[in-house]
Amino acid sequence: MAAKPDRSQGILKLVSPTDDAQRRDQESILNMLNHYELVAVAIKHGSFSAEIYKAYNRTTYVKAWLYTKSFISERRDLKRQDTAYQHFQKLAEDWEQSTDKDIPPQVPEPGPNQGDQKGTATDRPSDPWSSSGAGADDVPF
C-alpha cells in the first residue's frame, strides 16, 4: 500500500503567491486562519464555550491546523511574526491530544416556570420583540 501524499506541501506555494489565482487562494486561507484564531481567542477569554465549539467542530478545527501548520510556519518566518496564529495552534494541538471526542450534551435543569408552560405572562420573561413588554402569548401574531 502506497503512503498517502502530504497534501500540506501543496499549500506552501501560497506563502508567496505568484499570480492572481494564488493570491485569491492565499486570501481564502488567511481568512480561514483568522477565523480560527478568533475562535481560539474568544474561547480563551470566555466569550465562546470551548465545550460547545469542541463538540461542534473539533475534527475540522484540528484537521485545519494539521493541513495549514507548514503554511503558518513558513509565513511566520517570512513575515517575522513568531506569534501569528498562536492561539489557533495551541487550541488545535490541545484538542488533537484530548481523548474526550464525544462530549455528551449538557441539558440544564428547568428553572421556575420553565418546566411547564402554564404560568401567567407576568411570571414568564417578557417578549423582547414586543414594545409593551407583554408576554409572548400577548403578541397579536
PAZADO-659282 format. One line per 8 residues: number of its first residue (from 1); their letters; for each residue x, y, z of N, C-alpha, C, O. Coordinates in steps of 0.001 Angstrom, whole numbers. Layout:
N
NUM) A) X Y Z X Y Z X Y Z X Y Z; ...
//
This chain:
141
1) MAAKPDRS) 842 -1171 0 0 0 0 890 1237 0 1783 1359 838; 654 2138 -919 1464 3349 -1038 1135 4324 81 3 4405 557; 2160 5057 481 1959 6062 1537 1126 7206 989 1215 7563 -186; 315 7770 1872 -500 8915 1479 402 10118 1228 1336 10357 1995; 140 10876 172 949 12070 -61 641 13125 1003 -474 13189 1521; 1641 13951 1323 1459 15034 2288 818 16208 1559 1500 16982 887; -501 16331 1698 -1237 17375 992 -863 18769 1463 -1082 19737 735; -302 18900 2665 40 20218 3174 1175 20858 2384 1350 22075 2440
9) QGILKLVS) 1946 20064 1653 3048 20628 877 2545 21504 -270 3210 22474 -633; 1395 21186 -843 843 21992 -1925 460 23388 -1492 421 24307 -2310; 181 23554 -232 -223 24843 300 968 25802 426 786 27019 474; 2167 25259 479 3345 26103 680 3573 27086 -467 4148 28154 -257; 3136 26744 -1662 3302 27671 -2783 2487 28952 -2570 2738 29965 -3224; 1522 28906 -1664 672 30066 -1421 1259 31030 -390 700 32102 -159; 2370 30660 227 3027 31574 1170 3492 32818 412 3363 33940 902; 4030 32606 -779 4470 33708 -1644 3820 33525 -3012 4445 32998 -3933
17) PTDDAQRR) 2570 33958 -3145 1851 33719 -4408 2505 34443 -5585 3089 35516 -5438; 2383 33818 -6752 2998 34395 -7950 1987 34868 -8986 2373 35490 -9975; 710 34591 -8784 -300 35066 -9736 -1601 35363 -8991 -1721 35102 -7794; -2564 35910 -9717 -3827 36316 -9098 -4584 35145 -8479 -5177 35288 -7409; -4570 34003 -9133 -5277 32831 -8606 -4669 32401 -7270 -5394 32100 -6322; -3365 32374 -7201 -2701 32014 -5942 -2946 33071 -4866 -3091 32730 -3692; -2993 34345 -5248 -3283 35397 -4268 -4691 35234 -3695 -4906 35430 -2499; -5651 34874 -4558 -7016 34632 -4081 -7054 33425 -3149 -7726 33450 -2119
25) DQESILNM) -6331 32373 -3516 -6267 31186 -2661 -5618 31524 -1320 -6079 31077 -270; -4545 32317 -1362 -3883 32723 -123 -4840 33541 752 -4891 33350 1967; -5589 34443 137 -6548 35255 883 -7609 34377 1548 -7998 34629 2689; -8071 33360 844 -9057 32437 1424 -8477 31701 2630 -9147 31550 3651; -7251 31252 2509 -6616 30547 3619 -6414 31487 4803 -6671 31111 5947; -5957 32702 4534 -5760 33666 5622 -7079 34016 6303 -7119 34189 7522; -8149 34121 5537 -9465 34380 6134 -9872 33240 7064 -10374 33477 8163; -9654 32007 6621 -9974 30848 7454 -9112 30850 8715 -9619 30623 9814
33) LNHYELVA) -7823 31103 8562 -6926 31121 9718 -7300 32233 10694 -7251 32037 11908; -7670 33389 10173 -8098 34488 11039 -9360 34107 11808 -9502 34440 12984; -10271 33411 11140 -11489 32942 11815 -11134 31989 12958 -11632 32140 14074; -10272 31006 12676 -9911 30035 13700 -9115 30682 14835 -9235 30264 15987; -8314 31684 14525 -7601 32415 15575 -8597 33160 16460 -8472 33161 17685; -9584 33793 15832 -10616 34497 16593 -11373 33534 17506 -11641 33860 18662; -11715 32371 17004 -12405 31365 17818 -11547 31007 19031 -12052 30950 20153; -10261 30767 18813 -9380 30384 19913 -9254 31499 20951 -9262 31231 22153
41) VAIKHGSF) -9138 32744 20496 -9049 33873 21430 -10363 34025 22200 -10356 34265 23407; -11483 33884 21499 -12790 34005 22154 -12981 32899 23195 -13544 33153 24260; -12534 31707 22913 -12613 30611 23889 -11703 30908 25076 -12096 30714 26227; -10499 31376 24800 -9550 31686 25863 -10111 32726 26837 -9889 32640 28044; -10830 33696 26306 -11356 34779 27135 -12793 34540 27610 -13389 35407 28249; -13344 33375 27301 -14654 33016 27814 -15836 33542 27017 -16976 33424 27466; -15595 34117 25854 -16702 34612 25033 -17399 33492 24270 -18590 33588 23975; -16663 32434 23951 -17233 31242 23320 -17075 30090 24302 -16127 30058 25087
49) SAEIYKAY) -17990 29166 24253 -17893 27961 25069 -16983 26953 24371 -17274 26503 23264; -15887 26609 25025 -14981 25609 24466 -15695 24269 24312 -15489 23562 23325; -16520 23927 25270 -17218 22647 25240 -18164 22557 24039 -18203 21541 23345; -18909 23611 23806 -19853 23608 22674 -19103 23618 21351 -19419 22836 20454; -18112 24496 21221 -17386 24582 19946 -16627 23290 19675 -16564 22832 18534; -16059 22708 20706 -15327 21452 20524 -16256 20340 20061 -15912 19577 19158; -17423 20245 20671 -18390 19223 20270 -18861 19459 18841 -19127 18509 18104; -18962 20706 18458 -19465 21076 17141 -18415 20927 16043 -18744 20480 14944
57) NRTTYVKA) -17151 21292 16313 -16205 21475 15218 -14797 20957 15505 -13860 21360 14815; -14613 20095 16479 -13270 19657 16862 -12490 19025 15702 -11352 19415 15442; -13070 18087 15029 -12351 17380 13969 -11923 18335 12862 -10772 18287 12429; -12805 19184 12402 -12473 20131 11338 -11400 21104 11810 -10477 21423 11059; -11514 21572 13034 -10552 22531 13595 -9150 21926 13632 -8183 22561 13214; -9047 20706 14130 -7748 20036 14227 -7199 19731 12831 -6009 19924 12582; -8046 19261 11926 -7587 18984 10553 -7113 20253 9862 -6137 20222 9113; -7789 21363 10104 -7357 22639 9519 -5958 22995 10018 -5120 23466 9248
65) WLYTKSFI) -5709 22769 11312 -4376 23040 11852 -3339 22118 11198 -2286 22583 10764; -3629 20830 11126 -2676 19889 10552 -2367 20220 9094 -1226 20087 8652; -3366 20643 8364 -3194 20959 6950 -2425 22268 6751 -1678 22399 5781; -2598 23232 7653 -2012 24557 7433 -773 24848 8273 -186 25920 8127; -357 23941 9139 753 24284 10031 2057 24572 9281 2833 25422 9718; 2312 23892 8175 3531 24202 7412 3413 25586 6764 4392 26331 6711; 2228 25927 6277 1973 27260 5711 2198 28326 6777 2864 29330 6528; 1638 28102 7975 1772 29069 9065 3239 29230 9458 3705 30349 9673
73) SERRDLKR) 3956 28135 9552 5373 28184 9919 6176 29008 8907 6983 29858 9284; 5945 28746 7629 6656 29491 6582 6277 30973 6595 7129 31843 6414; 5004 31244 6809 4539 32637 6852 5116 33363 8066 5489 34532 7969; 5189 32683 9198 5809 33281 10386 7257 33680 10083 7699 34772 10440; 7981 32780 9422 9372 33079 9068 9456 34246 8099 10263 35155 8289; 8630 34226 7065 8657 35263 6036 8307 36636 6606 8960 37631 6291; 7272 36683 7445 6792 37952 8000 7465 38313 9327 7230 39388 9880; 8303 37404 9829 8965 37597 11131 7949 37868 12235 8088 38794 13034
81) QDTAYQHF) 6926 37024 12245 5849 37113 13232 5707 35750 13908 4882 34927 13513; 6515 35536 14914 6513 34235 15599 5195 33911 16285 4906 32747 16563; 4401 34930 16558 3162 34701 17307 1924 34572 16418 816 34412 16930; 2093 34639 15111 935 34544 14213 206 33220 14417 804 32146 14344; -1073 33315 14669 -1963 32155 14822 -1568 31256 15992 -1832 30054 15965; -945 31822 17009 -507 31025 18149 -1671 30482 18969 -1571 29389 19527; -2767 31219 19051 -3917 30734 19806 -4588 29564 19085 -4988 28581 19709; -4702 29689 17769 -5230 28593 16948 -4360 27354 17134 -4879 26260 17352
89) QKLAEDWE) -3055 27516 17050 -2132 26395 17200 -2300 25712 18551 -2424 24490 18616; -2305 26485 19617 -2399 25906 20959 -3696 25132 21144 -3692 24003 21635; -4808 25747 20748 -6095 25081 20924 -6176 23813 20072 -6622 22772 20557; -5755 23890 18823 -5812 22721 17939 -4922 21594 18461 -5318 20429 18439; -3734 21935 18924 -2841 20904 19466 -3409 20294 20749 -3305 19087 20964; -4008 21127 21596 -4651 20597 22806 -5774 19635 22434 -5885 18551 23006; -6604 20032 21477 -7733 19197 21078 -7274 17949 20343 -7916 16903 20440; -6184 18043 19618 -5649 16871 18926 -5224 15808 19944 -5379 14612 19696
97) QSTDKDIP) -4696 16240 21074 -4216 15327 22105 -5319 14839 23037 -5143 13836 23729; -6444 15531 23062 -7502 15167 24009 -8171 13867 23607 -8168 13479 22438; -8741 13208 24591 -9404 11924 24343 -10914 12018 24469 -11618 11035 24236; -11422 13192 24837 -12870 13331 25024 -13539 13736 23716 -14086 14833 23606; -13493 12856 22735 -14027 13144 21413 -15540 13297 21412 -16081 14120 20674; -16216 12523 22220 -17672 12582 22258 -18118 13209 23572 -18173 12545 24608; -18426 14465 23513 -18863 15179 24699 -20377 15081 24778 -21074 15520 23864; -20898 14505 25872 -22358 14416 25969 -22962 15801 26132 -22380 16655 26802
105) PQVPEPGP) -24103 16031 25537 -24732 17345 25685 -25159 17568 27131 -25610 16647 27813; -25009 18776 27570 -25418 19151 28911 -26778 19826 28812 -26910 20887 28203; -27772 19213 29405 -29122 19763 29374 -29387 20412 30722 -29379 19729 31746; -29623 21735 30740 -29851 22392 32030 -31166 21950 32644 -32133 21638 31949; -31171 21932 33965 -32399 21639 34694 -33368 22795 34501 -32948 23952 34493; -34664 22504 34345 -35615 23598 34195 -35669 24443 35465 -35663 23914 36576; -35721 25741 35287 -35853 26659 36413 -37326 26870 36720 -38179 26181 36159; -37636 27810 37599 -39036 28083 37926 -39815 28480 36666 -39369 29319 35883
113) NQGDQKGT) -40950 27878 36494 -41862 28162 35390 -41295 27815 34013 -41859 28232 33002; -40196 27065 33949 -39676 26665 32643 -40104 25249 32274 -40201 24919 31092; -40359 24417 33272 -40727 23036 33005 -42135 22898 32463 -42451 21927 31775; -42969 23855 32768 -44324 23834 32237 -44586 25168 31560 -43906 26155 31843; -45519 25202 30711 -45858 26434 30010 -47116 27042 30599 -47830 27799 29942; -47374 26696 31851 -48622 27143 32423 -48493 28511 33043 -49524 29152 32841; -47722 29085 33627 -47711 30350 34337 -48364 31478 33559 -48795 31297 32420; -48431 32608 34166 -49046 33767 33510 -47977 34575 32801 -46781 34331 32960
121) ATDRPSDP) -48425 35534 32021 -47481 36381 31288 -46573 37152 32235 -45454 37502 31859; -47022 37421 33439 -46203 38197 34370 -45115 37377 35032 -44130 37953 35493; -45249 36023 35103 -44185 35249 35715 -43306 34545 34682 -42478 33706 35037; -43484 34881 33421 -42582 34429 32359 -41788 35632 31890 -42246 36766 32032; -40608 35409 31334 -39853 36538 30811 -40658 37255 29741 -41401 36626 28987; -40512 38564 29675 -41261 39320 28671 -40688 39081 27287 -39527 38698 27141; -41485 39304 26304 -41088 39117 24917 -40235 40306 24479 -40717 41438 24506; -38998 40087 24082 -38136 41207 23711 -38577 41912 22435 -38132 43029 22170
129) WSSSGAGA) -39448 41282 21631 -39886 41895 20378 -41095 42791 20575 -41469 43544 19675; -41692 42714 21724 -42883 43499 21989 -42486 44817 22632 -41757 44830 23625; -42959 45927 22076 -42615 47231 22638 -43294 47456 23982 -42818 48264 24779; -44380 46768 24245 -45085 46954 25505 -44500 46084 26618 -44844 46262 27786; -43615 45143 26264 -43064 44239 27263 -44032 43146 27648 -43816 42449 28639; -45107 42981 26873 -46083 41946 27182 -45473 40571 26978 -44465 40421 26288; -46085 39584 27578 -45622 38217 27422 -45795 37713 25993 -46524 38309 25200; -45129 36627 25675 -45171 36096 24317 -46592 35733 23882 -46925 35844 22702
137) DDVPF) -47438 35298 24833 -48807 34934 24480 -49652 36169 24151 -50715 36039 23544; -49206 37338 24534 -49974 38558 24312 -49639 39244 22992 -50270 40241 22640; -48656 38727 22256 -48288 39326 20965 -49337 38917 19947 -49677 37736 19867; -49875 39876 19149 -51021 39585 18281 -50710 38808 17008 -51504 38879 16071; -49618 38079 16914 -49394 37275 15709 -48941 35904 16040 -48707 35097 15141
//
